[in-house]
Amino acid sequence: MSVDYIVIGGGIVGLATAWRLQTMQPGYRVCLLEKEPEVGSHQSGHNSGVLHCGLYYKPGSTKAVLAVRGIRQMVQFCREANIAHEVCGKLVVACDDAELDRLHKLEERGRQNGLEGIQFLGREAMLEREPNVGGIAALRVPQEGIVDYPAVCRELRRCVEANGGDVQTGARVTRLEQLGGEWVVTTTKGDFNGRFLVNCAGLHCDRVAGLAGEKRETRIVPFRGEYYKLAETAEGLVRHLIYPVPDPQFPFLGVHFTRLIHGGTEAGPNAVLAFAREGYRKRDVNLRDLFDAVTYPGLWRFVAKYPRMTALELWQSLSKRRFCKALQKLVPSIRVSDIEPGGAGVRAQAMAREGELIQDFCLIRRPAALHVLNAPSPAATASLAIGEEIARKILSEK
Ligand SMILES: Cc1cc2nc3c(=O)[nH]c(=O)nc-3n(C[C@H](O)[C@H](O)[C@H](O)COP(=O)(O)OP(=O)(O)OC[C@H]3O[C@@H](n4cnc5c(N)ncnc54)[C@H](O)[C@@H]3O)c2cc1C
């Protein structure tokens, strides 16, 4: 049987897209193909669990627009579906005068992005909220919070299936062919036919685009993010979310503290180049992924342009003491014995041939396909808005 839409990838973006396609076009048939036994097995299930609201992003960029819209939609979705979440607010902490200047710019950017209720806190007001934080001032962003993203993925799957959609897990897409006006999608679970293809394959989105005949202009370069968790005895050091002022060039850099929705507090993640796209442990190596990365000129240009950043992140990955030092910038009293190894996630970061990281979300529309070629943080928060945008793009250009 041929369906109207085939969505590849059962992460939060693919699931939200499948659901939005159904709700914006009732009666249309959607089939979602996921290679793992469960949905949300990669980035969507290995992240910080934070609801980001679009404070950092360039005004007018797709990321800024969809993040601001997306957090409202996500909070409402969680409220209605009874999914664990908490809008606890976040502090972005400036530690010196240079960061203070950037903090003011960030405040202005937040306002330009339409965020309400952002508060500038001097040191005393900051300490009232987070008594153990270092630094000289902070921005409080009240609408941010924490959430159970794996539960969001499970609920989205339920919604897609309740609307008559077909979610196939254990179905890795290995070949794409256009025959007689429709796609024939070969998977490890058999063939599936559909009129329109949506590629939401996360860490493998560039490869899936390649299978569909796209030239791989950008490449996914995997950056592992490693976490520590606070020992029980150190839990009291952090009340909510504590973030550093981001480096505009690498907004995802800078370890932070995140309270988890089901208890405990995480510290991290760092961002170290990984030897496998699904390499959650330091020792994980995938020869195909490694070959793909080292034969891409963009990676070498990136390393040559940013050797300090690359080396520091590697050092931080190898040395607990160094990781702790980075955390002490935000919470000076934290000690090496206060942190224990935690989990890890791998970011699907698109990189251009010139070695630049693509910052914005990247959605490429083709006559019978749409490829999501970059959906880094905060794409989990913004997933419902991204799904809506994808459906709108498909419908408006029909
Ligand atoms: C360490 C880390 C921390 C983060 N923290 C946050 C945060 O706090 N808040 C936030 O909003 N965002 C955060 N993000 C970003 C967020 O997790 C991602 O942007 C989001 O999950 C992307 O979703 P996705 O569906 O595009 O990708 P994924 O969740 O990776 O899903 C892609 C799916 O495609 C499947 N797939 C791939 N290839 C194939 C194939 N050939 N056939 C079939 N299926 C295939 C994969 O198995 C996978 O399930 C974080 C990311 C990381 C890594």
The ligand as an SDF file (V2000), in Angstrom:
LIG
                    3D

 53 58  0  0  0  0  0  0  0  0999 V2000
   24.0500   16.1620   24.4710 C   0  0  0  0  0  0  0  0  0  0  0  0
   22.8390   16.8540   23.9100 C   0  0  0  0  0  0  0  0  0  0  0  0
   22.0910   17.7330   24.7100 C   0  0  0  0  0  0  0  0  0  0  0  0
   20.9850   18.3850   24.1790 C   0  0  0  0  0  0  0  0  0  0  0  0
   20.1850   19.1370   25.0120 N   0  0  0  0  0  0  0  0  0  0  0  0
   19.0190   19.6430   24.5290 C   0  0  0  0  0  0  0  0  0  0  0  0
   18.0950   20.2850   25.3870 C   0  0  0  0  0  0  0  0  0  0  0  0
   18.2760   20.3250   26.5970 O   0  0  0  0  0  0  0  0  0  0  0  0
   16.9870   20.8410   24.8540 N   0  0  0  0  0  0  0  0  0  0  0  0
   16.7330   20.7860   23.4990 C   0  0  0  0  0  0  0  0  0  0  0  0
   15.7290   21.3400   23.0630 O   0  0  0  0  0  0  0  0  0  0  0  0
   17.5820   20.1580   22.6650 N   0  0  0  0  0  0  0  0  0  0  0  0
   18.6930   19.5570   23.1500 C   0  0  0  0  0  0  0  0  0  0  0  0
   19.5200   18.8590   22.3350 N   0  0  0  0  0  0  0  0  0  0  0  0
   19.1920   18.7630   20.9070 C   0  0  0  0  0  0  0  0  0  0  0  0
   18.0580   17.7750   20.6600 C   0  0  0  0  0  0  0  0  0  0  0  0
   18.1980   16.6080   21.4250 O   0  0  0  0  0  0  0  0  0  0  0  0
   18.0490   17.4360   19.1750 C   0  0  0  0  0  0  0  0  0  0  0  0
   18.0790   18.6480   18.4570 O   0  0  0  0  0  0  0  0  0  0  0  0
   16.7850   16.6700   18.7860 C   0  0  0  0  0  0  0  0  0  0  0  0
   16.6030   15.5640   19.6310 O   0  0  0  0  0  0  0  0  0  0  0  0
   16.8870   16.2430   17.3320 C   0  0  0  0  0  0  0  0  0  0  0  0
   15.8390   15.3510   17.0770 O   0  0  0  0  0  0  0  0  0  0  0  0
   15.8380   14.5030   15.7480 P   0  0  0  0  0  0  0  0  0  0  0  0
   14.5310   13.8030   15.6850 O   0  0  0  0  0  0  0  0  0  0  0  0
   16.2190   15.3920   14.6170 O   0  0  0  0  0  0  0  0  0  0  0  0
   17.0580   13.4870   15.8940 O   0  0  0  0  0  0  0  0  0  0  0  0
   17.1540   12.0820   16.6260 P   0  0  0  0  0  0  0  0  0  0  0  0
   16.5110   12.0980   17.9540 O   0  0  0  0  0  0  0  0  0  0  0  0
   18.5890   11.6990   16.6010 O   0  0  0  0  0  0  0  0  0  0  0  0
   16.3100   11.1230   15.7140 O   0  0  0  0  0  0  0  0  0  0  0  0
   16.7080   10.6980   14.4430 C   0  0  0  0  0  0  0  0  0  0  0  0
   16.2090    9.2850   14.2810 C   0  0  0  0  0  0  0  0  0  0  0  0
   16.4540    8.8450   12.9610 O   0  0  0  0  0  0  0  0  0  0  0  0
   16.7320    7.4710   13.0180 C   0  0  0  0  0  0  0  0  0  0  0  0
   17.4260    7.0850   11.7930 N   0  0  0  0  0  0  0  0  0  0  0  0
   18.6440    7.5040   11.3510 C   0  0  0  0  0  0  0  0  0  0  0  0
   18.9610    6.9270   10.1920 N   0  0  0  0  0  0  0  0  0  0  0  0
   17.9180    6.1300    9.8590 C   0  0  0  0  0  0  0  0  0  0  0  0
   17.6710    5.2490    8.7730 C   0  0  0  0  0  0  0  0  0  0  0  0
   18.5560    5.0820    7.7790 N   0  0  0  0  0  0  0  0  0  0  0  0
   16.4990    4.5620    8.7580 N   0  0  0  0  0  0  0  0  0  0  0  0
   15.5790    4.7160    9.7440 C   0  0  0  0  0  0  0  0  0  0  0  0
   15.7860    5.5180   10.8200 N   0  0  0  0  0  0  0  0  0  0  0  0
   16.9320    6.2230   10.8710 C   0  0  0  0  0  0  0  0  0  0  0  0
   17.5900    7.3290   14.2570 C   0  0  0  0  0  0  0  0  0  0  0  0
   17.6280    6.0090   14.7550 O   0  0  0  0  0  0  0  0  0  0  0  0
   16.9310    8.3140   15.1910 C   0  0  0  0  0  0  0  0  0  0  0  0
   16.0050    7.7140   16.0660 O   0  0  0  0  0  0  0  0  0  0  0  0
   20.6300   18.1790   22.8260 C   0  0  0  0  0  0  0  0  0  0  0  0
   21.3620   17.2950   22.0390 C   0  0  0  0  0  0  0  0  0  0  0  0
   22.4260   16.5960   22.5870 C   0  0  0  0  0  0  0  0  0  0  0  0
   23.1340   15.5770   21.7560 C   0  0  0  0  0  0  0  0  0  0  0  0
  1  2  1  0
  2  3  1  0
  2 52  2  0
  3  4  2  0
  4  5  1  0
  4 50  1  0
  5  6  2  0
  6  7  1  0
  6 13  1  0
  7  8  2  0
  7  9  1  0
  9 10  1  0
 10 11  2  0
 10 12  1  0
 12 13  2  0
 13 14  1  0
 14 15  1  0
 14 50  1  0
 15 16  1  0
 16 17  1  0
 16 18  1  0
 18 19  1  0
 18 20  1  0
 20 21  1  0
 20 22  1  0
 22 23  1  0
 23 24  1  0
 24 25  2  0
 24 26  1  0
 24 27  1  0
 27 28  1  0
 28 29  2  0
 28 30  1  0
 28 31  1  0
 31 32  1  0
 32 33  1  0
 33 34  1  0
 33 48  1  0
 34 35  1  0
 35 36  1  0
 35 46  1  0
 36 37  1  0
 36 45  1  0
 37 38  2  0
 38 39  1  0
 39 40  1  0
 39 45  2  0
 40 41  1  0
 40 42  2  0
 42 43  1  0
 43 44  2  0
 44 45  1  0
 46 47  1  0
 46 48  1  0
 48 49  1  0
 50 51  2  0
 51 52  1  0
 52 53  1  0
M  END
$$$$
